[in-house]
Amino acid sequence: MADCEPSAHQFMDLTVPAYAYMFGFLQADGHLKQGPGRKGRLSVEISARDIDLLREFQKLTPYYSSVTERTRSTNFAESAHSAVWSLCSLEARTKVNELGLPYGHKSKTIAPPGIEFSARDYLRGLIDADGSIGFTGKGFPFVSLTTASTAIASHLGEYAREVTGAERVISRNTRDDIYNVFYSMEVAQRLAADLYYSGCLSLERKRTAADSFAAWARPIGMRAAYTRRRWSEQEDRILLELNSPTAAAEELGRTVQSCNLRLWRLRNGQVPMPNDR
């Protein structure tokens, strides 16, 4: 299920897809607790039906960690069966904390890593933890992410625009002060196909939902609501020649984040280089 061996890479090397995914999931659904002295714990608690993912986290972690199950009463169910992954190593906790998972309350303060990372795998981790993927009541495919973090909501918006061409106005819900970034129909198809690629580390049920999008087709007579702005080879050449997302954004009339993401995808082989390079 995981696409790297822990012995072959430095722990939490975010250029490695599996670690980028794991870090995104931990930022959204993990809890970093600090105890007295050097004590503390990093943990994730999810539904027991998804326990296989926590076992993958255990395999990816070159420190002792445990996966346990428990049943307890919650606000949502009298008997909730969950699985918990726990890691106490100070070295491991320090690494994760330095990458951007704070101790204690974190919902508004988390942000994309400040170092090079595998963007689509990181976003898939966030969506698996705090997002939804499936079909609406009307049968339209959708992908969504709920977050209190402005940085996270904006990052998904920029990434989705690069992949699908769809623009979204990112704003907080006035009722509960959170962002609900939502994509549907062809946009959701394209985004899901990019994020949930073959062999990726993910929640199996969400990957199955993403795979099912391929069979959906827009109902006859329903007009498409957007036109995608694709990157041309000439724009790619300018971006590579300038080697500066800021300069390229001004030259091409795109955002800095869009240029930064496109440059990363070119350098890492996720999109082909222009023919004359």
C-alpha positions in Angstrom: 0.0 0.0 0.0 2.9 2.4 0.8 5.2 3.5 -2.0 8.4 3.7 -0.1 10.4 1.6 2.3 11.3 3.3 5.6 14.8 2.0 5.5 15.5 3.6 2.2 14.6 7.2 3.1 15.0 9.6 6.0 11.9 9.6 8.2 9.5 12.3 7.0 11.3 13.1 3.8 8.4 15.0 2.3 9.6 14.5 -1.3 8.7 10.9 -0.8 5.0 10.4 -1.7 4.1 8.2 1.3 5.7 10.5 3.8 4.1 13.6 2.2 0.7 11.8 2.5 1.3 10.7 6.0 2.3 14.2 7.1 -0.8 15.7 5.5 -3.0 13.2 7.3 -1.2 13.9 10.6 -1.6 17.7 10.3 -5.3 17.2 9.8 -6.2 14.4 12.1 -3.1 13.9 14.3 -2.6 15.1 17.9 0.8 16.1 19.3 0.7 16.2 23.1 3.6 17.4 25.2 4.2 15.9 28.7 6.6 16.7 31.5 10.3 16.7 30.6 11.0 14.7 27.4 7.6 12.9 27.5 4.9 13.3 24.9 2.9 11.5 22.3 1.9 11.7 18.7 -1.4 9.9 18.0 -4.1 9.4 15.4 -7.5 7.9 16.2 -9.7 6.9 13.3 -12.5 4.4 12.6 -11.4 0.8 13.1 -12.5 0.1 9.6 -9.5 2.1 8.4 -7.0 0.4 10.7 -4.9 -0.8 7.7 -3.8 2.8 7.1 -2.4 3.1 10.6 -0.5 -0.1 10.1 1.1 1.5 7.0 2.1 4.5 9.2 3.7 2.0 11.6 5.7 0.4 8.7 6.8 3.9 7.6 8.1 4.8 11.0 11.6 3.7 12.0 10.7 4.1 15.7 8.6 2.0 18.0 4.9 2.8 17.6 1.7 0.9 18.4 -1.7 0.3 16.8 -4.5 -0.5 19.2 -8.3 -0.7 19.1 -10.8 0.5 21.5 -14.6 0.9 21.9 -16.1 3.8 23.7 -19.2 6.0 23.9 -19.1 9.3 22.0 -21.5 12.2 21.2 -22.3 10.5 17.9 -22.6 6.8 18.9 -23.2 4.8 22.1 -20.5 2.3 21.0 -17.8 3.6 18.6 -15.1 1.2 17.5 -11.8 3.0 16.7 -8.1 2.4 16.1 -5.3 4.4 17.5 -1.7 4.8 16.3 0.7 6.1 18.9 4.3 7.2 18.7 6.3 8.5 21.7 9.8 8.9 20.4 11.1 12.5 21.1 13.3 12.5 18.0 10.3 11.6 15.8 8.0 14.1 17.5 10.6 16.8 17.1 10.9 16.1 13.4 7.1 16.2 12.8 6.8 19.4 15.0 9.6 21.2 13.0 7.8 20.3 9.7 4.6 22.1 10.9 2.5 20.0 13.2 2.2 22.1 16.4 1.7 20.8 19.9 -1.9 21.2 21.2 -4.6 23.0 19.3 -3.7 23.4 15.7 -6.8 23.7 13.4 -6.2 27.4 12.3 -2.4 27.4 12.5 -1.4 24.5 10.3 0.0 25.3 6.8 1.7 23.5 3.9 5.4 22.6 4.6 8.0 25.4 4.1 10.3 22.9 2.3 10.0 20.9 -0.9 7.2 18.3 -0.7 5.1 16.1 -2.9 2.0 18.4 -3.2 -0.6 16.0 -4.5 0.2 13.3 -1.9 0.2 15.9 0.9 -3.2 17.1 -0.2 -4.6 13.6 -0.5 -3.6 13.1 3.1 -5.5 16.2 4.2 -8.6 15.1 2.2 -8.5 11.5 3.5 -8.4 12.9 7.1 -10.6 16.0 6.9 -12.3 15.8 3.5 -15.0 13.9 1.7 -15.2 12.3 -1.7 -18.2 10.6 -3.3 -21.5 11.5 -5.0 -24.0 14.1 -4.2 -27.7 13.4 -3.7 -28.2 14.2 -7.4 -25.5 11.7 -8.4 -22.7 14.2 -9.2 -19.1 13.3 -8.1 -17.5 15.7 -5.6 -14.3 16.3 -3.6 -14.3 18.6 -0.6 -12.1 19.6 2.3 -13.2 21.2 5.5 -10.5 23.2 7.4 -10.1 26.1 9.7 -6.7 27.0 8.2 -6.5 29.8 5.6 -3.2 28.5 4.4 -4.5 25.0 3.8 -7.7 26.2 2.0 -5.7 28.5 -0.2 -3.2 25.8 -1.1 -5.9 23.4 -2.2 -7.5 26.2 -4.2 -4.3 27.0 -6.0 -3.5 23.3 -6.7 -7.0 22.5 -8.0 -6.8 25.5 -10.3 -3.5 24.3 -11.7 -4.8 20.8 -12.3 -8.4 21.5 -13.4 -8.6 25.2 -14.3 -11.4 25.8 -11.8 -11.4 29.0 -9.8 -12.8 29.1 -6.3 -13.4 32.0 -4.0 -11.9 30.8 -0.7 -13.9 32.2 2.2 -14.9 31.2 5.7 -18.4 29.9 6.5 -19.9 32.7 8.6 -21.8 30.2 10.7 -18.9 28.1 12.1 -15.8 30.1 10.8 -14.4 27.3 8.7 -13.6 26.8 5.0 -15.5 24.2 3.0 -13.6 24.0 -0.3 -15.9 22.1 -2.7 -15.4 20.7 -6.3 -18.0 18.7 -8.3 -18.6 17.1 -11.7 -15.7 17.2 -14.2 -13.6 19.3 -11.8 -13.9 16.6 -9.1 -13.2 13.9 -11.7 -9.9 15.6 -12.7 -8.9 16.4 -9.2 -9.6 12.9 -7.9 -7.8 11.3 -10.9 -4.7 13.4 -10.1 -4.7 12.9 -6.3 -5.8 9.2 -6.2 -3.4 7.7 -8.7 -2.7 4.0 -9.1 -0.7 2.5 -6.2 -0.9 5.6 -3.9 -1.1 5.4 -0.2 -4.7 6.3 0.8 -7.8 5.2 2.6 -9.1 2.4 0.5 -12.7 3.5 0.7 -11.9 7.0 -0.6 -9.6 5.6 -3.3 -12.5 3.3 -4.4 -14.8 6.3 -4.5 -12.3 8.3 -6.6 -11.9 5.4 -9.0 -15.7 5.2 -9.5 -15.7 8.8 -10.8 -14.3 7.6 -14.2 -17.7 6.1 -15.1 -19.6 9.4 -14.6 -20.6 11.6 -17.6 -22.3 15.0 -17.5 -26.0 14.6 -18.3 -26.9 15.5 -21.9 -28.0 19.1 -22.1 -26.2 20.3 -18.9 -23.9 23.1 -19.8 -20.3 23.1 -18.4 -19.6 26.0 -16.1 -16.0 26.7 -16.7 -13.1 26.7 -19.2 -9.8 25.4 -18.2 -6.7 27.6 -18.8 -4.0 25.1 -19.8 -0.2 25.7 -19.6 1.4 26.0 -23.1 4.9 24.9 -24.0 5.9 28.5 -24.4 4.7 29.4 -20.9 6.6 26.4 -19.5 9.8 27.6 -21.3 9.4 31.1 -19.9 8.8 29.7 -16.4 12.0 27.5 -16.6 14.1 30.2 -18.1 13.1 32.8 -15.5 13.4 30.2 -12.7 11.4 32.5 -10.5 7.7 31.9 -9.7 7.4 35.6 -8.8 8.9 36.9 -12.0 7.0 34.3 -14.1 3.7 35.2 -12.4 4.2 38.8 -13.5 5.2 37.9 -17.0 2.5 35.3 -17.6 -0.4 36.8 -15.7 -0.7 33.9 -13.3 -0.4 33.7 -9.5 2.9 33.1 -7.8 1.5 29.9 -6.2 0.4 28.6 -9.6 3.8 29.2 -11.1 5.6 27.7 -8.1 3.4 24.5 -8.3 3.9 24.3 -12.1 7.7 24.7 -11.7 7.8 21.9 -9.1 5.7 19.6 -11.4 8.1 20.2 -14.3 11.2 19.6 -12.2 9.8 16.4 -10.7 8.6 14.9 -14.0 4.9 15.1 -13.2 4.4 17.0 -16.5 6.6 16.8 -19.6 9.3 19.3 -20.3 8.9 21.5 -23.4 10.1 19.7 -26.5 13.2 21.9 -27.0 14.7 21.2 -23.6 
